[in-house]
Amino acid sequence: MIYGVFSDVHSNLEALTQVLEFFQATKVDAYLCCGDLVGYGPQPNECLARIRRLKNLTAICGNHDLAAIGRMDLNWFNPYAREAVLWTREQLSQDERSFLEGLSAKIERSEFTLAHGSPRKPPEEYLLSVSQFRDNIPHVRAWPLFIGHSHMPLCFKVSEGPKGKIQAFFLEDQQEVELGRGQGQLPIAFNPGSVGQPRDQDSRASCALYDSKEGTFRMIRLPYDIPAVQAKIRKAGLPEFLALRLAFGR
């Protein structure tokens, strides 16, 4: 089965549209969404409506989603993020709010695991180091693990062999990673980066394709209309910083 994997949409409809059109053209069989559908961006309802209509969707919530429905303390957020969360709360329709309320921050299936930040602390922890990955291994029952939260396209992989050394590396556009022998058992985690607010100094929307039959994960970067999103952010009265950062991928 081929999955379209994406995360951290952050109410960016232009970026989401490009990603979903790519997935549809690729004829993916199902979708994996690693959370933070809203926050920062100007079109939360439109993004949620597109996502919840996807067929064969497995989705979790992120910290911004939880904050938008009043289930996470705003003290976790910087001033820009906090202002966007409060604005998003006022914008959400009842249908879209109900959709977010039905999501958990971690899902465990027999064939994979989804966690927004980390399997140990799904809504909060950023999984960014080898030591963190090692500490999180006992919290995963089924591999591969798919995460989001950091907005960085990353892979953590336990190498084959008796010592089981952990590799950690950034993923570039079109880079493909093989799960290796014993796929589904060998600890490996993928972060597809962010659809709506990349932070790896590449402004293009980030997503991935996971082929469970072949045991491969391939990164994809897609350009989108950044000025259009920036104009909507300004029209909504959201912080200027949230518009400016999109052009720099930071």
N, C-alpha and C positions, 0 to 999 in steps of 0.2 A: 504494500500500500504506500502511496506517496502522499505525504502530509505537507501542507503549507504551514510553516512555523513563523509566528510573528509575536511581537511584544511591544509594550510601551508606545501605544498609538497616540496617547495624550491629545485627543480631540483634534487631530490634524487630518481633516477630511481629504485634502489634496494628496497627501502622502499615502493615506490608507487606500484611496481609490487606485493609485498606481500599483500598489502591492496586490490588491484583490484582483485587478485586471490581469496582472502577471500570473497569479495563481490560477485564474480561470482559463487563461490561454494555455497554461501548462497542463491543464486538466487534472489538478490534484484531486485525490479521493476524499480527503478530510482536512480539517484545520486544527492546529494547536495554537492557542493564544495564552501567553504567559503573563497577562495582567497589565494594569495601568492603562486602561482604555481611555480614561478621562484625565483632566488636570492639564494645566499650562495652556492648552490650545483653545480656539474659539468656537468649535462646533461639537460639543459633547453629545447632544441628542442625535445628530446626523450620523456620527461615527458609531454610536451604540446601535442605532437602527440597522446599519449595514452589517455589523458584526453579528447581531443576534439572529439575523435571517440566514446566516450561512448554514448549509447542510453539513451534517457530520462534524459539528463544532465541539471541541473540548476546550473550555476556557476557565481561567481562574481570575481572581481579582488581585489588584496590587494595592499598595499603600495609599495612592491617590484616590483610587476607587472607594476604599474604605473610608477615607476622610470625607469624600463627597457625600456619603450617606450617613455621616455622623458616627462612624464606628472606629475612628482612630483620632487620637489626640493631635490637635494642630501644632502643639509644641514640637512635634517631630519635623516640622517643615520650616524652610527658610522663608523670609518675608515675601518673596516673589511667588513661591509655590503656595503659601498660605492664602495670599490674595486671590490666586487663581482657583483654589479649592472653594473658597467662600463664594466666588462668582459662579462657579459650576453648580454649587448647591442650589442657587437661585434659578438656574437655567433648566435643570433636569425635569423632564416630564415624568409623570407617574409611571408610565410603562418602562421608561429607561431606568428609573430608580429601582423599580421592582426587579428588573433584570440584574442590576448590580447586586441587589440584596440577596439574590439567589446564588451568587458565586462564592466559592471558598478560595483561600489563598494557596491551597495545595491539593493536588489530585493524584492518587496512586492507582494505576491500572496494572494489569498483569504484564503489559507490553511496554510501559514507560511510566515516568513520574513527571509531573509539572509542579513547580514551586516558584512563586514570584521572585523572591530574593534568595532564599536558601531553603532546603528541606528542614533544617533545624529551627529557623525562625523565619517562616515564609514571608510575612509582610515587611520585615524590617532589615534583615541582614543582607549586606552586599557581599556576594561571593566573588572575590577578586584575587585571592592568593592560594598558593598550593597548600599552605597549612590549614586554611579555612576549608578547602575541599576535602582534605584528609579527615578533618574533624566532623564533616557532614556525611561522610560515607555511611556510617552506621544508621543514619536516618533515612536511607533510601532502600526500599525493598525490590524495586524493579528498575533496571537501567534500559535505555539511556534516561538521563535527567535533563529536562529542559527548564531554563530559568530566564529571568529578565532583570529588571530593576536597575542595573548599572548603566544601561544604554550602550554597552560595549560588546561587540561581537567577539566572543571568547570560547575557547575549548579547554576543558580539563580532562586529562586522560591518563588512566593507569596503564603503563606499557606492559606488554606481554613479557613473561619471564618470571623467574623465581623471586626477584627482588621487588618487582612491581613498582618501579619508579613512576612518580607522577609528573606528567608533562603539562604545562600551561602555555597557551599561545593565543595571540590575536588572529582573527580570521579575516582574510582579504576577500574582495569580490571574486566570485567564481571558484574560490578555494573549496575543495572537497576533502572531507575527512572520512576515513573508513573506521567503522566501529571495531573491527578486528575479530579474531576468533572468539567464539563463545559470546557473540553479540547478545545483549539482553542480560548478561551476567557481569561482564567486565565493566568496572566503574568508569563512566564517561559522562561529562556534562557539556551541554551546548547552550550558549546564549546567542540568539539571533540578532542582537543589537536592538535598536529602536526604530520603529516605523516613523514616528512623528517628531522625535527630538534626538537625533544621533549626537553622541559626545566623543567620537573618536577622530575628530577633525576631518570627517568626510560628511558633507551635508546631505548626501543622498539617503533616501529611505532605505532601511535595512530589513532584510527578512531572509528566510532560508527554505530549502526543500529537504525533507527527510524521507528517504526511501527505506522502509522497514524490511523489505524483501532483500534488497542488495546490501543493506547495512551501510548506507552513506548519508552524509549531511553536507549540503552544499550551500554556501553563502551567496546571497544575491543583493546587489545594490541597484537602486532605481532612482533616476532624477525625477523631480516633481516641481510644481510651480511655487517656489518659496515666496516670491513677492506677493502672490495672491493670499497666502496664509498670513504673511506679515500685515497686509492691509486689513484683514479681518480681525487680527489681534488688536490692532490700533483702534479700529472702529468699535470693538467691544469694550475698550477702555482698560484692557489688561496691561500689565507692566511692559514698558518699552523693551526692557532687557529680554523678555520672552520672544519678542519679534526679532531682535538683532541676533540672538545666539543661533537661530536657525541657519543663517547664511554661513556660519563658520563651523557648524557641526561640533559645537562645544556646549 
